[in-house]
Amino acid sequence: MTWQLFSPDLPFLQEMTIKQVHHGFWDNVQPYLPLAAAIITGSLSTIGIVVTCNLANKARQIAEEQKKIAGTKLNIDIFDKRFDLFNSYSIYFGKFLTKNYENQGECWEDFSNINNDHEKTAFLFNGEDAEYFDAVYEVLSEYHEYRLGFLQASSVNEGKAKKFLNDFNEKYYELYVRFCKYVPDIMVSRPSVPTISPGSRPEPQPTAQEQAQ
């Protein structure tokens, strides 16, 4: 870059020229600074995008794991409710079979509890499987009527009681087979146990007699 001095009053200034001379490292680098700044800015933006994508992927993976865990817990909680219903039929039948009722009110109280549990099966099981609960419930209802009459009977009809027991076991086993499909996979899968290679057998230590010899 050059500058030329000029003035109408001082014509000799036209012969004088001032030139700017670049010296040093920064003077040579300065023209490239905007390009370098643009490269650095672009690199930082790229790094920021990569970091953001990685964080987003990690957050997505964590969210998926949490969703999976929540789903597994929900399935187990629902299974617990279903199992309580399934098990209640056996409990109430055992009461009808062995409990010594003093009056009909006690017998009706147990049957009322059975009826309340049975009504829940329509909400926790599909229609086809609920029919198996109905079959077991029918046996319990018949046995309940028998126990009400038994309170006034002078002797136990063992043959009829045995028939109720056989009918209940048959219906309850059919219900058990249908119920098994509701067991969550995590409760039936075998746990992964790490295999550990057995260590070398220790050498037997010599007895005092062997040391003396």
N, C-alpha and C positions, 0 to 999 in steps of 0.2 A: 504494500500500500504506500503511495507517495502523495505528498502535498506540495503544491507550487505556490509561492508567495507572490502577490501582485498588488501593486498600488500605482495609480496614475502620477502621484507626486514623487514616487521613488522607483524610477524605471529599472534600476539595477536589481531590484528584488526578483524580477522575472528570471534572472539567471540563477536563482537559488532554489533548490529543490530539497525537500526534507523527505526521507524515506524511512518507513518503520521496518525494523529488522526484528524477526522472531528469534529469540534465544531461549534455551532451556527445555526441559522435558515437558512441563505443563503447557508451554506455548505450542508444542507440537501435538500434544494430546487433546488440547481444548476443542478442536473442531470435531473430535469423535465422541465427546462427552454426551451429547444428546442421544446418539445411537446406543452408547453403552447404558445410559439410563433407561432407554426403552427396552433393551434386552433384559436388564435386571428386573425391571417392573414386570415384564412378561413372564420371566422365570418365577418370580415370587407369586404371581397370579396362578401359574400352573401348579406350583407346589401347594398353594392354598386350596385349589380345586381338588388335587389328589388327596390331601389330608381330609377335606370335607367329605369326599366320597368314601374314604376308608371309615371315617366316623359314622357316616350314614349306614354303611354296610354292617358295622359292629352293632349299631343301635337296632337295625333290622333283625340281626341274628339273635340279639338279646330278647327282642320283642317276640320273636317266633318261639324261643325257648320258654319264655314266660307263659306264652299262650298254650304251648304244649303241656307245661307243668300244670297250669290251671285246668286244662281240659282233662288231664289224668286225674287230678284231685276231684273234679266234679264227677267223673265216672265212678270213682271209688266211693264218694259220698252217696251217690244214687244207689250204688250196689249195696251199701250198708243198709239203706232203707228197705231195699227189696229183700235182702236176706232176713231182716227182722220180721218182715211179713211172712216169708217162706217158713221161717223157724217157728213162728207163733202157732201155726196149725198143729205142729207136733207137740208143742207145749200144752196147748189147750186139750188136745186129745189125751195126753198123759194125765191131765187133771180129771177128765171125765172117767178115765180108766181106774185111777187109784184114789182120788180124793173122796173122803167120807163127808158128803154134804149133810148138814143137819136140817136144812129146810130148802124149799124150792127157790127162795130168794137168793141164796148163795149160788145155786146152779144157774139161775137166770143172769146173775152178775157176770159169771165167766162167759156165758154165751153172748152177752151184750158186748163184751170186749172182743170176742171173736168176730162178731158182726161188724164192729167198727174197723177192725183191721182188714176184713175182707172187702169192705167198700173202697179201700185205698188201692186195691189191686187194679181197678179200672183205670187209674191215673198213672201207674208205674209200669204196666205191662200192656202189650198190644192185645187186641181182641182175641186172637187165636190162643195165645198163652193164658189169657185170663180165664178161658173156658176150663183149663186144667185146675185152676184155683176153685172154680165153681164146683167141679166134681168132688174135690176134697171137702169143700164147705158143705156140700150136701150130705156127706157121710157124717160130719160133725153135727149137723142139724138133726139128723136122725138119731144119733147117739145121745144128743141132748134131750130129745123127747123120751128116749128110753130111760135116761137117768132120772128124769122127772117122775116117770111112772115107778121106777125102782125105789124111790123114797117111800112109796106106799106099799111096795111088795114085801112079802114075808120072806122070800128067798131069792137068791141070785140065779138068773138064767145064764149059766155059763156058756151054753151053746150059742146063744144070741150075742153075748159079749165077744166071744171068739170070732163070730162072723163079722161084727163091726171092726174088730182088730184086723182081720184079713182084708176086708174091703178098704180100710184106711191105708194099710201098708201098700196095697196095689196102686191106689190112686196117688198116694204120696210119692211113690217111686216114679210114676209117670211124670208127676210134677217136677221131681228132682232132675230128670233127664232134660226137660224143657228149660229148667231154670239155669242149668250149667252154661248155656250160651250167653247169659248176661254177665258172667264173670269177666272183669276187665283183663286185657291181655297181660298187663304188668303183674297181675296176681298169679298167673299160671305159667309165665315164662321163667325159665331157670335162671338164677342169678349167675353172673359171670364171676367165676372164682379164679384168681390168678394162680397159675401153676408154678410151684416152687420145686426146683430140683432137689432131691434128697441129698443131704450132705454125706460126706464119707464117714464110714463107721469108725468110731475111735478104737484105737488099738487097746486091747486089755492090758491093764497094769499088772506087773508081776507081783505075786504074793510074797510075803515075808520069807517063806520057806524057799522059794525059788531064788530070791536075792541072796540068801545065805549060801546056797549051792554055787 
